[in-house]
Amino acid sequence: MLKPPNVLLIMTDQQRWDTLGCYGNKAIETANLDWLASEGTVFTSAYSSTPSCTPARASLMTGMDPWNTGILGMGRGQGPMKGLENTLPEQLARAGYHTQGVGKMHFHPQRSLFGFHHTVLDESGREDEPGFVSDYRRWFEQNKTGDYGFTDHGIDWNSWMARPYHAPEFLHPTNWTVNESIRFIQNRDPGKPFFLKMSFARPHSPYDAPAFYYDIYEKKDIPKPLIGEWSAMHHVEKDAASPEAWRGKRSDEEIRRARIGYYGNIHHIDLQIGRLLMYLKKIGQLDHTLILFTSDHGDMMGDHHLWRKTYAYEGSAHIPLIVKLPKAMGGALVERSNAPVCLQDIMPTILDVARVPVPDSVDGRSLLPLIRGKSTSWREFVHGEHCTCYSELQEMQYLTDGRWKYIWFPRLGTEQLFDMASDPGECMDLANNEAYLTGLNRWRDKLVAVLAERNAGLTDNGALVCQAGKPPIVSPKYEGMCIR
């Protein structure tokens, strides 16, 4: 009988799907992740069902849909990631794995383990309870080489601003995350397989790539933001004036700098991932490890005059997902899959490969049949949603099969429809085009069917019900109030 494989789950924060060479980006350099993709399966239609940090990570940790985790966003009436049961690390620990979380966890309380044997944390600037100091920040203060702090670059945690990293590269949180991951593998229980969740705090802002990487992309021709015919609604000068703007057009140069820093952060992460892969190869564990790479959500990066996340659009909701099986299981028979998949599918996939029972609470499905090329029925579409966050008007519900995308804005009572085969940038909204009325009605009916099961006042007699003037949508599974 085959020994259980090690499991390495690599996660970045706020990385768009289209910022890897293996997804067709010709400007960015991601050699290590592209190699991983060549050895495994690339999922081209992977989505974050609730595209912001806390709810996305809750779904990944539990395999549950957002409605069942109870966390539909990061705004009023939502809340932190707390009280989760039957988590991925918990199930693996019970099955005999040595489990470790390194980097950004976004738990509450912040030292909660949720099934990990141990965590080593970089929570950026987040200090949700008195006295909390992240492991990274403590290490930074002990190892810095001058009179400066870890935020002295002057960029806030959700800003569109960018500049090269202000401190020596070895102090960057990306390096620290890989250092601590290698340290765990060196010191792990050698009698057990390991589960390591290596969770980077970048490329999420600040867009502060070390100078070496920043300089590379300053000289490159990198993609400009996509601006749709409908995007003018977000060209709001007052909103754009904020250093943490969620919408509004900044200057072309400022947008380009943001993308330079963002691309540089991703290139930096890729080379640091390469360090870990080289170490696993050196100690003879690379072939014995299931490796998955993904992100919690994307970043609009100025597309359609929008920044950050929480939106149904491709830049925010479409994520990278690569799965490489351990060598003993043979290579992937399917190199690229366009099946609509989501973060909820990661937990059952890992448990399936590790031959660990999947809890009944899991809503996601194992990707292993898709990787193996086995004939299997699969979901028709991914359903996503996000409660109010930056603006009540942006509360949204969406459906996508990777080809079409339907979006409903409950507070506005409006819809959008995009044909991403002919319009991958979602620049042409077809919702008001009579030629697409049949398709629009068909997708609306699908969403009605999904939401009607909730009995939450979102539908009535087969129609969607506008939520204007009503309280934010809150799942009955959510308990407690948001502390953010």
C-alpha positions in Angstrom: 0.0 0.0 0.0 1.3 3.4 -0.9 2.4 5.7 1.9 0.3 8.8 2.4 1.9 11.7 0.4 3.0 14.9 1.9 0.8 17.9 1.1 2.0 21.3 0.2 -0.7 23.9 -0.3 0.8 27.2 -1.7 -1.4 30.2 -1.4 -0.9 33.8 -2.5 -3.0 36.7 -1.4 -5.0 38.6 -4.0 -3.4 37.2 -7.1 -5.3 37.4 -10.4 -5.6 34.3 -12.5 -4.0 35.9 -15.6 -0.6 36.7 -13.9 1.2 33.5 -14.6 3.0 32.4 -17.8 1.0 29.1 -17.8 -2.2 31.1 -18.1 -0.9 33.0 -21.1 0.7 36.1 -19.6 3.7 36.9 -21.9 5.1 39.7 -19.7 5.4 38.1 -16.3 8.2 35.6 -15.4 6.9 32.7 -13.3 9.3 29.9 -14.2 8.7 27.7 -11.1 5.0 27.8 -11.2 5.0 27.3 -15.0 7.1 24.2 -14.4 4.7 23.0 -11.7 1.9 23.5 -14.2 3.7 21.5 -16.9 3.9 18.6 -14.4 0.3 18.8 -13.3 -3.1 20.1 -14.2 -4.0 23.8 -14.8 -7.6 24.7 -14.0 -8.5 27.5 -16.4 -12.0 28.2 -14.9 -11.2 28.3 -11.1 -13.2 30.9 -9.1 -13.4 32.4 -5.6 -17.0 32.0 -4.6 -16.7 35.0 -2.2 -13.8 37.0 -3.5 -12.3 38.7 -0.3 -9.8 37.4 2.2 -11.8 36.0 5.2 -14.8 34.3 3.4 -12.6 32.8 0.7 -10.2 31.3 3.2 -13.1 30.0 5.3 -14.4 28.1 2.2 -10.9 26.8 1.5 -10.4 25.6 5.1 -13.7 23.8 5.3 -14.7 22.9 1.8 -18.0 24.6 2.5 -20.0 27.1 0.4 -20.0 30.7 1.8 -23.7 30.4 2.8 -22.8 27.4 5.0 -19.6 28.9 6.6 -21.8 31.9 7.3 -19.2 34.3 6.1 -20.4 36.2 3.1 -18.0 39.2 3.1 -16.0 41.5 5.3 -18.5 44.2 5.9 -21.3 44.8 8.4 -23.0 41.7 9.7 -20.3 39.4 8.4 -17.4 38.7 10.6 -14.0 37.1 11.2 -13.1 33.5 10.6 -14.0 31.8 13.9 -15.7 28.7 15.2 -15.0 26.6 12.1 -15.2 22.9 12.5 -14.1 19.9 10.4 -11.3 21.9 8.8 -8.7 20.6 6.4 -5.8 20.6 8.8 -8.0 19.1 11.5 -8.9 16.1 9.3 -5.3 15.6 8.2 -4.0 15.8 11.8 -6.5 13.2 12.8 -5.2 11.0 10.0 -1.6 11.2 11.2 -0.3 14.2 9.4 2.1 16.8 11.0 0.4 20.0 10.1 1.8 23.5 9.9 0.5 26.9 8.8 3.0 29.6 7.7 2.2 33.1 6.8 -1.3 34.7 6.5 -4.0 32.7 8.2 -6.7 35.4 8.9 -8.0 33.5 11.9 -9.9 34.9 14.9 -8.5 34.9 17.5 -5.3 35.3 15.6 -3.5 32.5 17.5 -6.3 30.0 16.8 -5.1 26.8 15.3 -8.2 25.4 13.6 -6.6 22.0 13.4 -3.0 23.0 12.7 -0.4 21.7 15.2 1.3 25.0 14.9 1.2 28.3 13.0 3.8 30.9 12.3 2.1 34.1 11.3 2.5 37.1 9.1 -0.8 39.0 9.3 0.5 42.2 7.6 -0.7 45.0 9.8 -3.6 43.2 11.3 -3.8 43.3 15.1 -7.3 42.2 16.0 -6.7 41.7 19.7 -4.6 43.6 22.3 -1.1 42.4 22.6 -0.9 40.5 19.3 2.4 40.8 17.5 2.9 38.6 14.4 5.9 36.3 14.2 7.1 38.1 11.1 6.9 41.5 12.7 8.8 40.3 15.8 11.4 38.7 13.5 11.7 41.9 11.4 12.4 44.0 14.4 15.0 41.6 15.7 16.8 41.4 12.3 16.5 44.8 10.7 19.8 46.5 9.8 18.8 50.1 10.4 16.4 52.6 12.1 13.3 51.8 10.2 10.0 49.9 10.6 8.3 47.3 8.4 5.8 49.9 7.1 8.3 52.8 6.5 7.8 52.5 2.7 4.7 54.7 3.4 2.1 52.6 1.6 -1.0 51.4 3.4 -2.3 47.8 3.3 -5.0 48.4 0.7 -3.4 51.2 -1.3 -3.1 51.4 -5.1 0.3 53.1 -4.6 3.6 51.3 -5.4 7.3 51.7 -4.9 10.3 49.4 -4.4 10.7 47.7 -1.0 12.4 50.1 1.4 14.5 47.5 3.3 17.0 44.8 2.4 15.3 42.0 0.4 16.0 39.3 3.0 13.6 41.2 5.3 10.7 41.1 2.9 7.7 38.9 4.1 7.9 36.8 1.0 11.4 35.6 1.9 10.4 35.1 5.5 7.5 32.9 4.5 9.7 30.5 2.6 12.4 30.6 5.3 9.8 29.5 7.9 8.4 26.9 5.6 11.8 25.3 5.0 12.4 25.5 8.8 9.3 23.5 9.4 10.2 20.8 6.9 13.6 20.5 8.5 12.2 20.2 12.0 9.0 18.1 11.2 8.2 14.7 12.7 10.1 12.5 10.2 7.7 9.6 11.0 4.7 11.4 9.7 3.7 12.8 6.3 3.4 16.6 6.5 0.7 19.1 5.5 2.2 22.6 5.0 0.0 25.5 4.1 2.5 28.2 2.9 0.4 31.4 2.6 2.1 34.5 1.2 0.9 38.0 2.2 1.7 39.3 -1.3 1.0 40.3 -4.1 -1.8 41.9 -2.0 -0.8 45.6 -1.5 1.4 47.2 -0.6 2.8 46.7 -4.1 6.4 46.8 -2.7 8.5 44.4 -4.8 12.2 44.4 -4.0 14.1 46.7 -6.3 15.5 43.8 -8.4 12.0 42.8 -9.4 10.5 46.2 -9.6 13.2 47.3 -12.0 12.5 44.3 -14.3 8.9 45.3 -14.9 9.6 49.0 -15.0 11.3 48.3 -18.3 8.7 45.9 -19.6 5.5 46.5 -21.7 2.9 45.2 -19.2 -0.9 44.9 -19.8 -2.9 48.1 -19.4 -6.2 48.1 -17.5 -9.3 46.9 -19.3 -12.0 49.5 -19.6 -15.5 48.5 -20.6 -18.2 50.5 -22.2 -20.1 50.3 -18.9 -17.2 51.2 -16.7 -17.9 55.0 -16.5 -20.1 54.4 -13.5 -17.0 53.8 -11.5 -15.0 56.8 -12.7 -15.8 58.8 -9.5 -13.2 61.4 -8.7 -14.1 61.7 -5.0 -13.7 58.0 -4.5 -10.5 57.9 -6.5 -8.9 60.6 -4.3 -8.5 58.1 -1.4 -5.1 56.4 -1.0 -7.1 53.3 -0.4 -9.6 53.9 -3.3 -11.9 51.0 -4.2 -12.9 52.7 -7.4 -12.0 55.7 -9.6 -9.3 56.4 -12.2 -5.9 57.3 -11.1 -3.3 58.6 -13.7 -1.9 56.3 -16.3 1.5 56.5 -14.6 0.1 55.6 -11.2 -1.8 52.7 -12.6 1.3 51.5 -14.4 3.4 51.8 -11.2 0.8 49.7 -9.3 1.1 47.0 -11.9 4.9 47.1 -11.9 4.9 46.5 -8.2 2.2 43.8 -8.4 4.0 41.9 -11.2 7.3 42.3 -9.3 5.8 40.8 -6.2 4.6 37.8 -8.1 8.0 37.3 -9.8 9.6 37.5 -6.3 7.1 34.9 -4.9 7.8 32.6 -7.8 11.6 32.6 -7.2 11.1 32.0 -3.5 8.7 29.1 -4.2 11.6 27.7 -6.3 13.8 27.8 -3.2 11.3 25.5 -1.4 10.9 23.2 -4.4 14.7 22.9 -4.6 14.9 22.0 -1.0 12.2 19.3 -1.3 14.1 17.8 -4.2 17.4 17.9 -2.3 15.9 15.9 0.6 14.1 13.5 -1.7 10.6 14.6 -0.8 9.5 16.5 -4.0 8.2 13.4 -5.8 6.3 12.3 -2.6 4.4 15.5 -2.3 1.0 16.6 -3.5 1.4 20.3 -4.5 -1.4 22.7 -5.1 -1.1 26.4 -5.9 -3.9 28.9 -5.7 -5.0 32.3 -4.4 -7.9 33.5 -2.3 -9.1 36.0 -4.9 -7.7 38.5 -7.4 -7.1 42.2 -7.7 -8.8 44.5 -10.2 -5.7 46.6 -10.6 -7.6 49.5 -12.2 -9.7 47.3 -14.6 -13.0 49.1 -15.2 -11.9 51.8 -12.8 -12.0 49.4 -9.9 -9.4 48.4 -7.3 -8.9 45.6 -4.8 -11.5 42.7 -4.7 -15.1 41.7 -3.7 -16.4 42.0 -7.3 -17.7 39.3 -9.6 -15.4 40.4 -12.5 -12.6 38.3 -13.8 -9.8 40.4 -12.2 -11.4 39.8 -8.7 -13.1 36.4 -8.8 -11.1 34.3 -11.3 -8.1 32.7 -9.6 -5.2 30.4 -10.5 -5.3 26.8 -9.5 -2.6 24.2 -10.3 -2.5 20.7 -9.0 0.5 18.4 -9.2 0.1 14.8 -8.0 2.8 12.8 -6.2 4.9 10.7 -8.6 3.6 7.4 -7.3 0.1 8.3 -8.5 1.4 8.9 -12.1 1.3 12.1 -14.1 -1.9 14.0 -14.8 -3.8 12.7 -17.8 -5.4 16.1 -18.3 -3.0 19.0 -18.6 -5.7 21.7 -18.7 -9.2 21.5 -17.5 -11.9 24.1 -18.2 -14.4 22.7 -15.7 -15.9 25.3 -13.4 -14.1 24.7 -10.1 -13.8 26.7 -6.8 -11.9 27.0 -3.5 -14.3 24.6 -1.9 -12.9 21.8 -4.1 -9.4 22.0 -2.6 -10.2 20.3 0.7 -11.9 17.2 -0.8 -9.2 16.9 -3.4 -6.4 16.8 -0.8 -8.4 14.4 1.4 -9.1 12.2 -1.7 -5.4 12.0 -2.7 -4.4 11.4 1.0 -7.1 8.7 1.3 -8.7 10.5 4.2 -12.6 10.4 4.6 -14.3 13.6 3.5 -16.6 15.1 6.2 -20.3 15.3 5.3 -20.1 19.1 5.9 -18.0 19.5 2.7 -19.8 21.1 -0.3 -16.9 21.0 -2.7 -15.9 18.0 -4.8 -12.6 16.2 -5.4 -10.8 17.3 -8.6 -9.0 14.0 -8.9 -11.5 12.6 -11.5 -11.0 15.7 -13.6 -7.2 15.3 -13.3 -7.4 11.6 -14.2 -9.6 12.3 -17.2 -12.3 10.1 -15.9 -15.8 10.6 -17.3 -17.7 12.2 -14.5 -20.7 14.5 -14.1 -19.6 17.9 -12.9 -21.3 21.1 -11.8 -22.7 23.2 -14.5 -21.4 26.5 -13.0 -19.9 28.1 -10.0 -22.1 30.3 -7.8 -20.4 33.3 -6.1 -21.6 36.1 -3.9 -20.3 38.9 -1.7 -22.2 40.9 0.9 -21.8 44.7 1.3 -18.2 45.9 1.8 -16.9 49.1 0.2 -20.4 50.1 -0.9 -23.8 48.6 -0.3 -24.5 49.0 -4.1 -21.8 46.5 -4.9 -23.3 43.6 -3.0 -23.5 40.9 -5.7 -24.4 37.4 -6.8 -22.8 35.7 -9.8 -22.8 32.6 -11.9 -20.2 31.4 -14.4 -19.3 28.3 -16.3 -16.1 29.9 -17.5 -17.6 30.9 -20.8 -20.6 33.0 -19.7 -21.0 35.2 -16.6 -24.2 36.5 -15.1 -24.1 39.1 -12.3 -27.0 40.4 -10.2 -26.7 43.4 -7.9 -29.4 42.9 -5.2 -29.3 46.5 -3.9 -29.6 47.9 -7.4 -31.9 45.3 -8.9 -29.7 45.3 -12.1 -27.9 42.6 -14.1 -24.9 42.1 -16.3 -24.2 39.4 -18.8 -20.8 38.7 -20.4 -19.7 36.3 -23.2 -16.1 35.7 -22.1 -15.3 33.6 -25.2 -15.5 36.7 -27.4 -15.0 39.3 -24.7 -12.6 37.9 -22.0 -12.1 41.4 -20.5 -15.9 41.8 -19.8 -16.0 45.0 -21.7 -19.4 44.5 -23.4 -22.4 44.1 -21.1 -25.0 42.1 -23.0 -27.8 42.3 -20.4 -29.7 45.0 -22.4 -29.0 43.5 -25.8 -32.2 41.9 -27.1 -30.3 39.4 -29.1 -29.1 37.8 -25.8 -32.5 38.0 -23.9 -33.0 34.3 -24.0 -29.6 33.6 -22.5 -30.1 36.3 -19.9 -33.4 34.8 -18.8 -31.8 31.3 -18.7 -29.0 32.5 -16.4 -31.4 34.5 -14.2 -33.5 31.4 -13.8 -30.5 29.4 -12.7 -29.7 32.0 -10.0 -33.3 32.0 -8.8 -33.1 28.3 -8.4 -29.9 28.6 -6.3 -31.3 31.4 -4.1 -34.8 30.1 -3.7 -33.5 27.2 -1.6 -32.4 29.7 1.1 -35.8 31.1 1.8 -34.1 34.4 2.6 -36.3 36.8 0.8 -34.1 36.9 -2.3 -36.7 35.4 -4.6 -40.4 35.3 -4.9 -42.6 33.3 -7.4 -39.6 32.5 -9.6 -38.2 36.1 -9.7 -35.3 37.8 -8.0 -36.3 40.4 -5.4 -34.5 43.7 -5.2 -33.0 44.3 -1.8 -32.8 48.1 -1.9 -33.4 49.6 1.5 -33.2 46.2 3.2 -30.5 45.0 5.7 -27.4 43.3 4.3 -27.8 39.7 3.4 -26.6 37.6 6.4 -26.5 33.8 6.5 -28.3 32.1 9.4 -25.1 30.1 9.9 -23.2 33.2 10.9 -23.0 33.9 14.7 -21.5 37.0 16.3 -20.7 40.4 14.9 -17.8 41.5 12.7 -15.0 43.1 14.7 -13.4 44.8 11.7 
